[in-house]
């Protein structure tokens, strides 16, 4: 059955921060935006160990010993793991949601209720360690631009080792519903939107099924948004039950792309980008469709999307995956 409810109905629960109300008027909106854009980066450190790497891999449904057994000769961190770093600040135990790294300073913005995670990009410059490690993160708002019924904000997080070497770059696209009156060209990002092929059979297609307990397991990697565990909160947002984390759905797609295209070599995984369209319920089936797109030097780019066949809806759209060329593996 096709679900006809509007996309924004599903986007609302992807909240990454709740901001304190203030008495600022909309007349001060532009000065508030300039203040945010001129703020220096926020610095924080995160640490993890091999157990954390394995737990994350299991959370996205990975079973390959390369990512689940610390004694495997090719043991590695799954390449997408850095997307969890903003959730790991001072994460020695289960922490309140949202973490400090995802919050804006009080008093810098007009009254708003939520910030909604709608896009995510990861660029890998150097692989992270496959053992206990500490990394330094720098987070900054890059742009804020007006949309029809709100505003779009882009946050950058740079991940560096203790020697200052850049390992990864995160770009998070955040939608602020109801925040109107912003110039549409205000510090606008120049990134183009990925267009999926029409009437063209995918070059690769893979189907799998999520598990009923997948959100319960994935949240232990750091994203403790109660929407994914508390039925009452899920119902209050209009859902029948808790939904799967968008970043978990992204992780499931990433491991399929990795196995098909990277030949079990983590260093071939260079960049991934997705747009979160609609939610996945734990236990849903996923169909991942992949098309060849372009190549440049030694890198190949494919585009992809993820569909839930039971509801005939696209849950991940505008997917782009960049990998180093090499012999492709078979699933």
ZIDA-V468806 format. One line per field, one symbol per residue. phi: phi as a letter, one per 40 degrees, with the letter a starting at -180 (. if undefined). psi: psi as a letter, one per 40 degrees, with the letter a starting at -180 (. if undefined). A space follows every 50 residues. Layout:
phi->???
psi->???
This chain:
phi->.ccbccdccccdcccbabbccbccccccccccccccccccdcbabbbabc ccccccdcccgcbccdbbbccccbdaccdcddccdccbcfccacbcbccd cbbcccgcbccacabbcbaabbbbbaccccadabbbbbbaccaabcbcbi abbbbbbcbbcccgccbabbbbcbbbcgcbgcdcbcfcccccccbccbfb cccbaababcbdccccccdcchccdcdcbcdccccccgbcadbcdcccdc ccccccccccbbfgbdcccbaaaabcbacbcdhccbbbbbbcbaaafbbb bbbaabbccdbfbcbbbfcbbbaccicccbc
psi->hhheiiddddddefheihiiiieiiededddddddddeiiihhiiiiiad dddddddddeehehddeeheehefhihhdedeeedeeehfgeihiihiid eeiiiieeiihidihhhdihihhhdiiiifahihihihhihdihiiidfa ihhhhhhhhiaeeehhdihhhhhhhghegiehheehfiiehihhhiiifh hidihhiihiideddddddeeegfhededhddddddeeidiiiihddddd ddddddddddeeffhdeehdiihihhdiihhheiihhhhhiiciihbeii hiiiihihddefihdhifhhhhihiihiii.
